[in-house]
Amino acid sequence: MKLFKGGVHPPQRKNTAEMATVAMGVPSVVIIPMVQHLGAPCQPKVKRGDTVKVGQPIGDSDAYVSAPIHSSVSGTVTKAEPLVLTGGKPVMCVEIKPDGLQEVFEGVKPPVVDSRESFLAAIRASGLTGLGGAGFPAHVKLNPPKDAKVDTLVINAAECEPYITSDYRECIENTHGIIEGILQVLKWTGIEKAMIGIENNKPEAVKVLSQAVSGIPSITVHSLPTRYPQGAEKTLIYALTGRQVPSGKLPADVGCIVMNVVSVAFVASYLKTGMPLIKKRVTIDGSAVQNPGNVEVLIGTPIKEVFDFCGGFKSEPKKVIMGGPMMGVSLFSLDLPVLKLNNALLAFDEDESRIPGETACIRCASCVRACPMGLLPYELDRLVNAKKFEEAQKLHILDCVECGCCVYACPAKRLMVQSIRIGKDYLRRNAKK
Amino acid sequence: MENRLSMSSSPHIRGDVSTSRIMLDVLIALVPASLAGVYFFGLHAALTIIICIVSCVLFEYLSRKFLFKRGNTISDLSAAVTGLLLALNLPPALPKWMAIVGCFFAIVVIKQLFGGIGQNFINPALGARVILLVAYGTRMTQWTAPRGFNGADAVTAATPLGILKEGGELPGYLGMFLGNIGGSLGETSALALIIGGIYLLVRKVITWEIPVIYIGTVALLSWVLGPEGIFTGDPLFHILAGGLMIGAIFMATDYTTSPMTRKGAIIFAFGCGLLTVLFRLYTNMPEGVSYAILLMNTAVPLIDRHTVPKRFGGGANA
């Protein structure tokens, strides 16, 4: 097995690993953004006053790189207007007042799949985007350029972020759904084999999946050393296949397609029921949460209501994070909705929110040793602060995957990956001009 | 507005290691060598250690407050480390005021004038030692015989490397290993320094490359380049003598003045070893560790520029 260089060992805090998923039910309101994926935003197909049902498409786009958005409830559209979300820019959102009946849309029925094309069309219609975090539309991912010879479907169950156990719960609670989904993807895309990668801090998941694939030669289960960021796309492919995705290229360029374990299980469920992606298992944890757990949440549920479902806060939350503590996004409001790619919501109390101030770099090289991409974070930090963006580009600043290992490892608490984000943003914007 | 949430760009958690914890570890690692120094050279040595630490911390505080108008950094403990390292590199009987002059150069001139912690281009303690060597050559090369706590007056004695150059009877390996020889206050006990080095390795403050390759290079080259032709040297003598142990374990591993990559560290350590042997064997100086490390310190930017690591996915031409 190939091991990536670097990485860090943050405390695992998988407190919710043994907590079975609990469905939350219908919230008082849902706010469904028209952008929940990488790619073109969807246009709302409903307007204020319209009644909608569960699974009804309410947003779509003509663009190829996009994924339709569905209503997660039955009820009445109360608003269709732009709201400022985590990205800081206004995004068109549809607000629906649920009627509590959860009537299913008439169009929800198992899709007819008899070819690669109809399979990809079904995947697009399902609204599936990468559920591991990036939110890349699945039908695009599963349809690589013709010249890319893809032979391996990599299933990401590494779950290397602290706290998060939603992928682990999928492995335990929906083992056969995962296997079925993989078999469907292999069948319709013609990819030869699938490899499931799991960090070895989840032996139970390794065990149940290994048992489930016995007798299926096309699927193998691999226990990987627990080291963040093992679940990053490039490090995971390297661990399983020994192939390095070249700088600036995609996994398909080395013959791999990576899917999150929940995504692939959803493929099986969609093909069986035709119910699009309208709900998500989310790990709720963090020092400020009264009753941490894994909750099945309807997409668009206000975050505050999810925390309320978990008994509210035991101390005042000072920071709320969508995603894990290493790469998640901190939220400015509890009114923001749960999104498709959401896998965790963390609420930190004052103590846990505290971040020590930056001091001078002592050139200890911890960041150089921690960087899984083999970059020089301290130097990129210095160059960006000096506005020497072109020099930073020569040192491959654009290769940074923003995993945050450099910052985690730094004794001087330098905000290196934050500087790198600024540098990448500057270079990308100027490249477009 | 509901409760105010604080925002930050990920990661939202940090590791436990901090600059002050690292410096505290270095201080802890130097405790055995300091105790050995006090044991062999008496309470004078203890006084020198205390004066150097206090002076360095004071100089750091005062210079940043009044001269450079920057924030107070004494709590990062780096000034205390510099003070202790300088003390351990001084002759035990050096007049205390000279030690204070050394502290001034280390902190104010070498460290703070160049921008403070992380910015100095040479090791402050070693730089100060060499300045003292130039300024007060006689007193800086007057060594005291080790005496434990029983001896009465300090007797001057030569260091093993001095004896090698000037002639005379060399001490035994055991005495050199334990530190019962003439030399700088904290450099004589290889045993105490190795204990400190192991502590630093276990605490992951340093990695093995620099000390092992530095000491290994000196051993190999001093054996090869022997006085009676090749392979007639005495490597054990050379690695136990002089400032090699303290230099390789505590001075060459200084973060700021050593390379950032593993490959760079290997080149740096080899250079330190090569220069040390060349200075010891082919110049009229008895010892060369300080000069070797200082010279290699100045080569670090060059080494860093040529040892950029191979990036992931960079292919053959990374």
Interface residues (C-beta under 8 A of the other chain):
Chain A: F4 K5 V8 P10 P162 K234 Y238 Q244 V245 P246 S247 K249 E316 P317 K318 K319 V320 I321 G323 P325 M326 M327 G328 V329 S330 L331 F332 S333 L334 F348 E352 S353 I355 P356 T359 A360 C361 I362 R363 C364 A365 S366 V368 P372 M373 G374 L375 L376 Y378 E379 L395 H396 D399 E402 G404 V407 Y408 A409 C410 P411 A412 K413 L415 V417 Q418 R421
Chain B: E2 N3 L5 S6 M7 S8 S9 S10 P11 H12 I13 R14 G15 V17 S18 T19 R21 I22 T73 D76 S78 G116 I117 G118 Q119 Y255 T256 S258 P259 M260 T261 V308 P309 K310 R311 F312 G313 G314 G315 A318
